[in-house]
Amino acid sequence: MLAADDLTPQALDEATSEADAPLEFRMAAMLYRSRRQMLSVTEPVHVAVVFAMWGEQNRLHPRSDGNPFGEDALRRKIEQLDWVCRGTPVRWSLYAVDDGCPHGSGEIAEAIAATYDPARPVNVLHLAQYLPAADGPLRQLSSVDDSRKAGAIIAGSLQAIDDGVDAVIYTDADSSVHLGQIGLLVEPYVNEGTRVVLGNRKHPASVLVKDGARWGIGIKNLRHMQRMAGHAIFSRDIADTQAAFKLYDAALLKRIIATPTVFDFSFDTDWIAAFLSMGEEFAQRPFAFVDSAAESATAKQIPMTTWETLLLGLVRALRHHDLLQTPFSRDMADVIDEEIDDYRDLEAIIDHLPDELVDAGEADYGDPEIMSPNAMRQWIRERKAMAA
């Protein structure tokens, strides 16, 4: 048992790494680390937290008999940011952006925000108010119907940058990430000068509560394809590209989003590819993530549409930023472009495995010696023919 006087970072790390450390203790320790790191910040910094809202009407309301998956998510975020920033030189602003939600998520958020002091920095935006845009990153969008999350995140980030924030953190509308953890991202940004800090749920010290049985055995195929094409990203040990807990320096982010490649939820890899192509260094930090899948937009989709978006968006970003730098990554990108027309082609392979990948593990994904792009192409064609 740790006494209060024993809560040194080293002692806390040792205690939370024990195999029988309770989940609640590990999560509390992550918040303790974050708060401690926020208190170490000595210079004023203004941080924006941005999230998109589409179909979030239930999670914005509190839980009730009629709303069993309610989270009161906006109020939680405000309370969490208030707590972690209290007594520190870190100032926060929140940007909740309606991505054209047909259920009025923006209006619900506005009503909630109105219950707080008007001086509180809670901004509810509507992507529609920024469209059509004559110039800038959003000029590629004709309407909100052309955006799938990224348009809203970009709009919120642009507004935050125009408002003069120093850094932008983006997260999700749900409560999967307790925002009391922002100190884990802010500390290396302020104290070490790191302009990109990525949350990493796959770090051994992270706390991850998530259903791991969402995909079939063929998830190995998708991981192998993703990591071979995305060698320029994954070879840098960026294993958790989709974590909705990342910090970007505002000036750098303005450059990153100047010419977006995609406006869907594969934008994470677009932004990562952009800063890597600029030669920007980055840091990764563990954090706690408790999945909120019941009301997730991706959970309600046909499962393979998620991976269709991720793979096709990855290839577009890699081409745009000239990061297909090895023969096998170029060949695998060609396989994805030419063999995966839509989610139905992925459905043909998600419940099957080629012999080469049966015993493959994390360290093997993306290795052309395990299974080459041409071998994958031939196997995909065989599976598609059998599924026809």
N, C-alpha and C positions, 0 to 999 in steps of 0.2 A: 504494500500500500504506500503510495506517495504522499508525503506530508506537503503542505503548501510551500514550505521553505525548500523542498527538494525539486520544485518544478523548473529545473534548468532545461534548456532545449535538449541536451544530450540525454538526461534522465527521462524526459518525455518520449523521445524517440525510442529509447530502449523499452519503455513500458508499453507503448502502443505496438511495437513490433513483436511482442510476445504472442504466441499462437492462440492463447486463450483470452486475449484482451477483448473485453466486451465491445460490441459495435458502438454502443452509446458513448463509451469512453473514448474510442478512437475518433468519433465525430466531434465530441467536445474538445478533444486535444487539438483538432484542426482549427477550431474556432479560437482556442486559446493562442495558438501560434499566430494566427492572423491578427488578433487584437494586440498581441505583444509586438508584432512587426509594425503595425500602424503606430504604436506609441514610440517606435524607434525613429519615425520620420520627423525630421527637424525643420524642413523647408515647406512652405505652403505649396499645395498642389491641388488642382481642381480636376476631379475625375467624373466623367459622364458614364452612366450605365444605360445601355440601349437594349431594348428588346422589341420584337415584332409580335403583333396580335392578329391571328386569324383563327376563328373558331374557338376562341378562348373564353366565351361568355360564361361557361360553367365554372372554370377554374378561377375566374375573377370574383365570383360570388363565394360566400362561405359555404362550408359543408352543411347539408340539411337532409331531411328524409327525402325531399324531392330533388336534391342535388348531391348525391352520395360522393361524388369526386370533387366537390368544391374545395378550393384551397385558400380563398381570400388572398390571392397571390399578390395583388398590388400593395395591399396594406402590409403584408409580410415583408415585401421588399423594402418599403419605406422604413419600417421598424428596424430591419436588419442593418440598413445603411446608417440610420441614426445611431444605432448602438456601436457599430465598429468605428465610426468616425468621431464619436464624442470625445472631446478633450484632446484631439489631434489637429495638426495643421492641414489635414486632408478635408477638402470640401467636396460634396457630392451633388450631382444633378441627375435626375432620372428622366429618360425619354422612352415613353411607351408609344409605339407607332402602330396604328391600325393599317393593316395590309389589304384593305378592301373587304374586311370581314362582313359577310352577309347577315350576321347575327348581332351586329352593333357592339362589338367589343370596345370600339373607341368611345362610344357614348357611355357605356357602363364604366369604363375607366375614368372618364371625365366626371361622372357623378361621384365616384369614390374620391377622386382627387379634390373635388369641391368641398369635401367634409373636413379638409385640413386647412391650416392657416395658408392664405394665398401666398405668403412669403416663402412657403416651403417649395424647394426646387423640383416640382413634379410637372413634367411637360407631357401632355397627351397630344400626339400629332396624328394626322391622317395622310397617308401616302397620296391620296387623291388631290390634296391641296397643293402638291408639288408638281402635278402633271396637267398637261404636257409641259415638258421642260425644253426651252429653246437651246440650252447648252448644258454642259456639265455631265456628270455620270448618269443622271436619270433621263437624258435625252433619248435613250434607246427604248424607253417605255412609252407606248401609246396610251395605256390606261393601267389601272391597278390589276386588271386581269392578266397582264404580262409579267407580274411579279409573283414569286413563290418564296416569300420571306426576305430574300436578299434586297429587294427594292426598298422595303421598309427599314431594314438595318442600315442601308446606305443613306436613306433620307434622314433617319435619326442621327446618324454619325455626322452628316453634313451640317445639320442644324446645330449639333453640339460644337463642332469645330467653329462654325460661324459665331457661336456664343462665347468663344474664347477658352474652352476647356484645354487642359494640358494633355489629357489622355482619355481614350475611349475604351471601355470594357463592354463587350456584348455578351448577353446571356439569353436564356429562353424565358417565355412568359410564365412557365410553370414554376414550381418551388423545388425543382430537382437540385438546384445549387443554392445553398444558403449564402446570401450576399454578405454575411458577416465574415466571409472568407476573402474578401477583396484585398486584404492586407498581404495575402500570399502573392498577389500579382503586383501590388503597388510598391512593396518594399524593394524588389530588385529594380523596378523602374526608377524610383527616386534615389535610392542609395547606391546602386551600381550603374545607373545610366543605361540600362538595357531597354531598348525602345520597343521590343516585342517580347511579351511574356505569355506563354501558352500553358493553359491548364492541361494536365495529363492524367486522365483517369486510369491509365495502364501502369503508372508508376507503382512500384511495390509499396510505397507508403500511402497511396491513395486509399480512400474508402469508397468502394463501388458496390451499390446495391442495385442490381439490374437483372432482369430475366435473360439468362443466357441461352435459352432454348427456343429462340424466336425463328431461327432459320433451319433449313435442312442440312444434311451432311455436305451438300454441294457448296456450302459457304466457303469451304476450302478453295474451290475453283475461283470464286469471286475475289477472295483475299489474294490468291496467287496472281490473278490478272491485274488487280489494282496495284499491287506492290511492284510488279514487274514494269508496268507502264509508268508508275509513279516513282521510279527508282531515285530520281533527283530529290524527292521529298522523304521517302521512307529510309533511304540510306543515311539521312541526317538524324535518324532515331526519332523522327516525329511519328509516333505510332498512333496517336489519338487525334487525327485531323479534325474530327467532327465535334470535339468538346465545345460546348457553348459557354466557355469561360476563358476568354482571351483578352489581353490588354495590348493596345497599340498606341504609341505616341501619336498625338493628333496631327502634327506636321507630316509625319511619315504616312499616316493613314490617308491623308488627303491625296498623296501621290499614288498610293496603292489602289484607291478606288476611282482614280481619274478615268480609267477606261475599263469598266468591268467586263469580264468574259461571260458571266452568267448572272441571272437574277433569281435563281432557285436556291434550294438549301445546300447545293454543292459549292456555294460561295466560299466556304472555309478554305478549300484547297486552292481556289482562285487567289485568295489573299495571301495564302502561304507561298504559292508559286511566285506571286509578285514580289514579296520581300526577299525570297531566296534569289531571284533573278537580279535583284539590286545589290546582292552581296551583304545584306543586312544580317547581323548576328542576332541570336535570340536566346531566351532561357525557357525552361520548362519547370513547372511546379506541380506537385501532387495536390489533390484537393478531394473533398467529399462530395459524392454524387449519389442521390437517391432517386431512382427512376420514377417518373410520373407518367406511366404509359397509357393509363385508361382513357385519357382525353387527348392523347397525342394525335396530331394530324397525320403523321406518318403511319401510326398504328392502324388508322382507319383506312388507309390506302390498300390497294392490291399489293401484297408484300414486295414483289419484285420491281414495282415502279420506283421504290426507294433506291434500290441498287442500280436501276437503269439511270436514274438521275445522277447518282454518285459517280458511276463509271464514265458516262458520256461527258459529264461536267469536268471530271478530272482530265480527260484527254483534251478537251477544248482549252482548259487552262494551261496545260503543259505545252500545247502547240503555240498558244498566244504568247507565252513567256519564254519560248525557245528553251524548254527544259527537257526535251526528249534527246538526251545527250549520249545515250549508248545505243548500239545497234539493237539490242534486245528490247529496250524500252520503246524504240520507234516501231519495231516489229509488233510488239504487243498492242501498242496504240492502234496500229493498222488493223489488227485482229478485232479489237473492240469496235472500231469504226465500221468494219466491213461485215462482221458476223452478228453483231448485236443491233438489230433494227429497233426493237422495243422490248418491254418486259417479258413478252411471251417467249423470246429466245432464252432469257434467263430462267424462266420457269422450266424450260426443257433440261436444264443442267443442275438445278438447285437440289434435287433429290438423288443425284448420282455422282459417282467419283471415278475418274480415270485411275488406272493402277498406279501411276506415278505419284499421285497425291494421297493415297490411302494412308500412308504412315507419316505424311508431312505434318510438321508442327510450325509454330510461329517463326522459328529461325529459317525455315525452308521456303516460306512464301516469297515469291518474287525471284527465286534463284532459277535462272534458265537451265542450269545443269540438272535440276530436279525435273522440270518439264519445260520444254522450249516453247516459244510462241507458235511455231509451226505445228508442233504436236498438239497444242491446245486448240489451234484452229481446226485441225482434222477431227479431234474428238468432239468439238462443238458441232461441227457439221454432221457427224454421225448421230449425235443426240437429237439434233433438230430434225433429221430425216426420220428417226424413229418416232418422234412426237407428232410428225405431220399426219 
